[in-house]
Amino acid sequence: MNVHDRLVLETEASRQAFLAIPIIRRALAGQVSREEYLRFLQQAYHHVHHTVRLMMGMGYFLPERLHWMQPAIAEYIAEEIGHDQWILDDIDAIGGDGEAARRSPPGAAVELMIAYAHDTLRRGNPVGFLGMVFVLEGISAALASRAADAIQQALALPKQGLRYLSSHGALDQEHVGFFERLVNRLDDALDQDALIHAANRFYALYGAMFQSIDHPTAGS
């Protein structure tokens, strides 16, 4: 079994738990309110805002034996620059306040997810950060475009208000094969274990973000 197949197999229970979150199901059915969508965008901004610096940190903390990964990380960085601004533009396009969202603090769930990502880079195995990439890109590739279409139709939103969600779904579908080839080159069992462990943690942490959107007073 290659590394990617093992990663998928050993995180499937976490994935199913994520997909069972009520607001995820409702989003795919177009059963979310404009306020819930705005809350999603605000929290998405706060974690996407950290993506580039986290990827830079991964490149910095990689041990010498894994420096072959740096060109791939550089590609990810080039792709991700500016995506946080897309989200603020989407907020403005549907009548929210992008600048207020930018200045707001992240919710507790996002704060913990980002803190765990930084801790993984500095204290753990930096390969574990790819667990976050796996979860966020995998969920996005599978669900984002479907959710964007359902939400747009249900709420009659302008297309300019779904740029991040719809574009990221298509973009992350392109990244799936790239990611698979990358992790299949990991030949150290400790690196593989770190990747799988972190991916399971990120499913739970990312899921907590969506639960906080469904219950905002519990996730602030």
N, C-alpha and C positions, 0 to 999 in steps of 0.2 A: 504494500500500500504506500503510495507516495504521500508526501507531507500534506499537501492540500486536501487529499481525500481523508486523511486522518483528522485534520483540522475540522472538516465539515462533519464527520461522524461524531467526534468527541465534543462538539458544541451543539449538536442538534437539539438536545433537551432544552438548552438555554434559548435557542432560537424559537422553539415552539412556545416556551413561556413568554417570550417577547411578543410573538404574534397573537397571543391570547389576551393581551392588554386591551381593555374595552375601547379606548380611544383610537387604537390602531384599526380595529375592526370597523369602528364608525367612520373613520376617515376614508377607508377604502369604499365605503358605501355612500360617501358624500353626506354623512350625517354629523357634521361638525358645524359649529357656529363661526361667524366671522371673528368673534372674540377669541375663540379657541385657536383658530388659525393664526391670529396675531400673536397669541402667547407662544405658539410653536415657533414662529419666526423669531421672536425676541430671544428665546432660549437657544435656538439654532445659531443665531448671530454670535452668542457668547461662546459657544464651543467652536464654531468655525473660525472665529477671530484668533483662536489659539493654534489652529492647525499648522500654519506655516512655521511658526516658531517651534512647535513640537517636532515637526519633521527635520528642521535644522538641528534641533537638539539630538535627535536620533543619529543623524550623520556625525555629530560631534562625539557622542558617547560610544559609538560602535568600536569594538576592539579591533586591533590590527587585522586579525584573521577574517573579519567581515567587511573590510573596506571595499570589497568588490560590490557591495550593495549601494555605495554612495551615488553612482550614476543614476540608479533607479530612484533613489530618494530625491535627487535633483530634478528628475522628471516630475515626480509628484509635486514638488514645491512649485515648479513652473506652472503646473496645471491649477494649483489651488490659490495662487495669488489673486486677490480681488474678489473672491467669492463672498467674503463677509459684506462687502459693499452691495453685492447683488441683493442680499437679504434686506438691507436697509432700504434699498430702492423698492423692493416688493412691498415693504411695510408702508412706505409713502404712497405707492400706487393704489393701495386699497383703503386709503383714508386714515392710516395710522400715522404715528410720529416716529420716523426713523431716527432722528437725532435724540429723542428721548429714550428710545430703545438702546442706542449706543451708549448713552450715559448711565443707564440703569445697571444695577448690580446683577450678576447672574443668580438664578435660583439655586437653592442648596444642592439639588441633584446635579446640575451642570458643574457647579463649583467642585463637588466631590469627584466627578468624572475627570475633570481637567487636572485636579490635584493628583489623582491616581496615575494619570498619564505622565505627569512630570516626575512623580515618585518612581515610576517604572523605569524611566530613562536614567535617573540619577542613582537610585538605590538598588534597583533590580537589574534585569537583563534588558537592554534597549530594544532587542528584537521583539519584546512583548508589546511595544507600541504598534507593531503590525497587527496585533489583535484588535486594536481600535479601528485601524484601516479596514480590516476584514469585516467587522460588524457594521460600521457606518456605510461603507461602500456596498456591502452585500445587501443590506436592508434597502438602501437607496435604489440599487439596480433592480431589485425585485418589486419594490412597492411605490417608489416616488412618483413615477409617471402616471401610474394608475390612480394614486391618491390625488394628484394634481388635477387630472381630468374630472374625477368625481367631485372634488371640492369646487372647481370652477363652475361646473354645471349647476350644482346645488345652490351656490351662493351668488351666481351670476357675476363673478369677479372678472375684471379685465385680465387679458393674458399677461400684461406687464406686471401683474401682482403675483405671478406664479413662475417667474423666471428661474429662481433658485431651485424650486422643487422639480419642475419639469426638465430643466437643463441638467441638473445633477443626476436625475434618473438615467438619462441617455448617456451622460458622460461616464457614470460609474459602470454602466454596462460595458463600455469600451475598456474599462480598467480591469475587469474581472480576469481576463486571460493574462494580462500583464502581471497581476498579483499572483496568480496561480504559478506562473513560471518562476517568479521571484522566490516564493517560499519553498518551491520544490527543490531549490538549490541548497537549502539548509540541511547540512549533513551531520550536525551535532545534535545528539538527543536532548541535551540541556536547552539548546535554542528552541527546538521543536516543542518541548514541554512548556517553556516560558511563553511561547506564542499561544498555545492552546489554553493555558491557565489564564492569560490576560484576556483572550477573546471571551471566555466564559464570564469573567468579571465585567467586561465592557457591555455585554448583553444586558446584564443586570443593571449597570449604571445608566446606560442609555434608556433602558426601559423605565427606570425611575424618573427620568426627565419627562417622558410622556405621561406617566402617572401624575406628575406634578402639574401638568397642563390640564388634566382632567379634574384635579383637586388642587387648585392654585393656593389655597390658604395653607395646605399641608406641605407645599414644596418651596416656600419662600425662605 
